[in-house]
Amino acid sequence: MSKSRLDKAAMNFLNQNLDLKKGEVTTIVTDRRSCKIFDAICRAAELKKARLFKAHISDEREHSQPIPYLKKVFRKSKVIIGITDKSISHCPEMSKAIKKGTRAITMVGVDEKLFLKGMAADKNKIIKTNEKLYKLLKKTKRVRITTHSGTDILFKVIKKNIHVDDGDSTKKGVLNNFPYGEVFVAPINRAMGMLTIDYSRVGIKPKDKATVLISGGKIVDDDGNKKTENFVKYLEEADGDKALRVVELGFGTNYLHKDLTENIIHDEKIHGSVHVAFGGFGSKRKSTIHEDVILLKPNVWFDFILVIKEGKIIV
C-alpha cells in the first residue's frame, strides 16, 4: 500500500467528510501500536494546520467503555477521529462531545484496504438510498424482518430516534462511522420474536443458526446451541440484564459492500443487510457494551411495504 495513496485519501477524507478548517482543535485517537491510517490522517491534519492532539489509548478496553482521561480533550475538540479496534462511538465522553457540537467519525477495525475502498464509494449514491429508506421509515409504525435462517421478528419504530449515516460529518453534532452507509433506529426498546444471528464477532457464523427469543425488547431465552449460549453469556458478563436489551435496528446501504468479511463495521453496512445491537447507546441508553449482530439476505417490511427482498433494497 503506497504512502501517497493513503495520504491522498486521508486529505480527501478530511475535506469531504469533515470539512476540517485551519486552527480547529482536532483529536485523532487510536488503540493500535502501529497504524498507517492514523499516521496518514495526522499528516493531512498537520498540512491543513489544525490544532492537533494525538491520543493513544489502551487496547485492553472493551467496545464503548469509558475513556475518562480523554474527557477534557474531547470537550475542547471541534473534530474527533477514531481509528481503533475497540469502538469509541458510544463511550460517554464521545456522546457528551457530540451533544455540544463536535463533529466526529470513527472507524473500527478498518485497515488500509478498507479505508481506500470506503473513500472510493460515491457518497451521493448512498445518500440517495438512505433518503428513500429514511422517508419510508418516518411513516412506519412497525418493521417485520424474516430470514431463511430463522429470523421472524417485529420492531416498533421510534420516529424521533431515526438516524442516517452517510459519511457526512461536516455539520455540528454529527457522528458517523466509516465505512458509512446505513439507516438506523436507536435507541429502540420494543421488539418481539425470533432472531437468528448470521454473524457475530463473538464466534457466530451463518452455519451456526444461533437463535435467541426476544420479548419485551430483550433476550429472554436461547436455542440451547453452544454458540448461542456463549453469546448470551458474553453479554451478561459484560453488563448483566442491561446488555440483553435490544438497542438498535439498522439497515446497510453501502453498494460497494456485498459480502461478509467478519469485520463488524464493514458488515453492518452490507447493502440490504440488517443489524441489531444489544446493550447501550451513548447517554440515552447507558451500558458498558454495544454489541451488533448481522442478519444476511433478509426480507424487510415497513408496515406492509416490502422494502428489502432477500437482501436487495427494492424501493
N, C-alpha and C positions, 0 to 999 in steps of 0.2 A: 504494500500500500504506500503510494508515494506521499511524501510530506506535502508537496504542492497541492495535490488533490484535496487532502484534508484541510489545508489552510484556506483554500478557496471555498470549500463547503462551509467551514466554520465562519468565514466572513459573511457568506450569504445567509447563514443561519441567524447571525446577529442582526443583519439588516432586514431580512424578510420576516422573520418570525418574532423578533423582539424590538426592532427599530431602536437599537441601542444608540444613545446620544453621548456626545463628548461630556465628560465630567460626571456622568451618572454613577452612583455608588453601586457596584456590581459584585455580587458574591458568587463564586463558582466553587461547587462542592464535589468532592469525590471521596469514596471509601476504598479506592484502589491504590496500591503502591506504585503502579505504573499505568498510565492511561494516556494514549496518544490523542484521544478526542479532547480530554481535559487540557492537555498542553496546547493543542491547536486553537481551542476556543479562548484560552488565556492569551495566546499570542495575538489573536484577532482583536480581543478586547483592549489590549495594550495599544495596538495600532489605531484603534478608534479613540484612544485617550480616555478610557473610562477610569473611574477611581476603583481599582480592582482589589478585591480581597479573596485570596485563595485559601480554601478551607479543606483540610484533610481530616476526615472523621474515621472513627473505628469501623473496621469491617466485621466486628463481632456483634453489633447491634442487630435487632430484627427489623423487618419491614415496619415502617411507620412509627417506630418507637421514638420518644422524645430525644431532642438534641439540646439540652438546656444551655450548654456553653456557647451555642450559636444564637441564643435568644436576642441579645442586644445587636449582634451583627445583622441578623435577619430584619430586625425592626428598622434599622437605618438604611437597608438596601432598597434601591429602586428596582433592581433586577436580581433574580436568583436563578441560577442554572445548576441543576444537579446531574452529574454523570456518575451513577452509583450502581452497585449490585444489590443493595438493600434500599428499598424505596424511602424517600423523604417526603413524598407528595402529601401524605396525610398526617404527618407529625404536627403536634400543636404549634410549634414555632413557625412552621410554614403557613398554617391556617391563619394565624394572627397577622402575619406579614401580608398575606393576600387580602385580608379584611381591611387593612389600612391602605391598600392600593398598590402593593408591589406586583410587578409583572414577573411571571416565573414559567420555566419549562423544566421538566425532569425527564431523564431518560434512564431507565433501569435495565441493566444487563445489556446495554447497547454497545456493540463493538464497532470497529471502523467500517466494516462492510455494511452493517445495518444502518449506520449513520449516513453513509453515502447513498444508500438505497432510499432512505427516508427523505433526503434532500432532493432526490430525483422525482418524487411524486408531484403531480400537478395539483397544487393546493386548491385551485378553483374547481376542479372536477370533484374533489372530495367535499368541498363546501356545498356544491350543488346537491349532492346526495344527502348530506347532512340536513340541509334546509327542507328537503322533501319529508324526511323522517320526522324532523322536529315539528313541522306544521301538522302532520298527521297525529303525532303523539300528543300534541297540545289539545286535540279534540277527543282523545281516547280516555275511557274510564278504566278498562281492563285489558291486559295483554295476556294472551294464551300462547304457550310455547310447547311444541311437541318435537321429538326426535325419534329416529328409527331405533336408537339405542335404549330408549325407555322413558325419556322425559315427557311428562304431561303436567303442566303447572300453570297456575293463574297468578298474575300480579296486579295489584291495584295501583294505578298511576297517581302520583302526587305531582300535579302540574307545575307547582311553583319550584319543584326540585329537578326540572328537566335541564340538562346541560348539553352543550355541544363542544367537542374537542376537534378543532380544525387546524391546530398548529399556530393560530394567530394570538400571540400574547403581546400585541402592540398597545393594547388598552390597559388602563389601570385596573388592578384587582383581578387579573385573569391568570389562571394556572392551566397549563396544557401539558400533556405527556408527549413524548417523542419516541418512536414514530407516532404520528397522530392519525385520527380518523375514527371517531365514534360519536354516537349519541347515547346518553345515559340518564337514568333517573337515580338520584342519590341525594340524601338518604331515602330509602324506601323501607317500609315495615309491614306491608300487607302482602303475603304470599301463601299459597296453599297448593300442595300437590307433590308429585314425584319428580325428583331432579336426578337425572343420570349424568354424572360428570364424565365428559370425554377427555378432558385433560386438567390435571392439577399438578403444580410443581412439587406437591407432597406425594409423589410416587404413583399418580393415577394416569393411565393412558387409555385410549379408546377401547382396546380389547378387554379392559377390566370390567366395564359396565357397572361401575361403582354407583350405587343409588342411595339417596337419602330421602326421607319423608319430611316435607316441610308443612308445618301447621302453625297458625298464629304468627307467621313471619320468622320462624326459626326452625332449626333442625330438631326434630323430636324422636327420630328413630333412623336406623340404617338397615341395610340388607344382610348384615352378617358377614359380608365379604371382608377379608382381612385388610385389603387396601382401603375400603371404606371406613372400617373401624379405626385404622391408623390416622386417616384424615380427620375424623371427628375427635379422636384423642388429641391430635396436634392442636386443634382449635381450642379444646377445653383446657389444655395445659397452658396455652398462651394467655387466655383471659376468661376462663370459666364460661358461664352462660352467655355473657356478652358476645363472645366470639362465635356463638352458634346463630346469631341473628343475621337475617338477610339485610344487607345494607345498600346494595347497588344492583341495578339491572341495566346492561349495556348492549349496544349493537355495533359491530365492527363495520366500517365503511371505507377502508383503505383498499382501493382497487389493485394496488401492487402486492398486497399481502393475500395469498391464496392458500398456502399450505402451513400445517402445524410445524413449528420449529422448536417447541418446548422452551421458548423464551416468552414469558407471560406478557410482557409489554408489547411484543410483536403480535402474539396470538390473539389477544383481545381486540386487535384491530383488523383481523382477517375479515375480508369483505363477506357480509352475510352471516357471520358468526354471532353468537350471543355469549356474553359473560355475566356471571352472577358473583357478587362478592359478599363475604361474611365478615362481621366484626364492626369496625368503626369507620367513620367518615369525618375526619377533621374534628372541629369543635362541636359540630352538630350532632354527632353520634360518637361519643368517646369510647375508645377501646385501644388496647395496646397492639391490635392486629387488624389488618385489612387484607383479606385473602381472596383472590379471584380464582374462579374456575371457568373452564371454557366448554361451550356446547357447539358442536360442529354440525353443519348441514341441517339447521333447524327449520321448522315451519313456524312462522310467527304471525299471529293475528292481532291487529289493533282493533279492539272490539270485534266486529265481524268482517273486517277487511284483511285479506291475506296480503302481507307486505313483504314477507320473505318466504320463498318456497324452496325447500331443501337446500338452503344456503345461498340462494340467489335473491337479491333485492329486486323486486318486480314492480315497484311503484315509480 
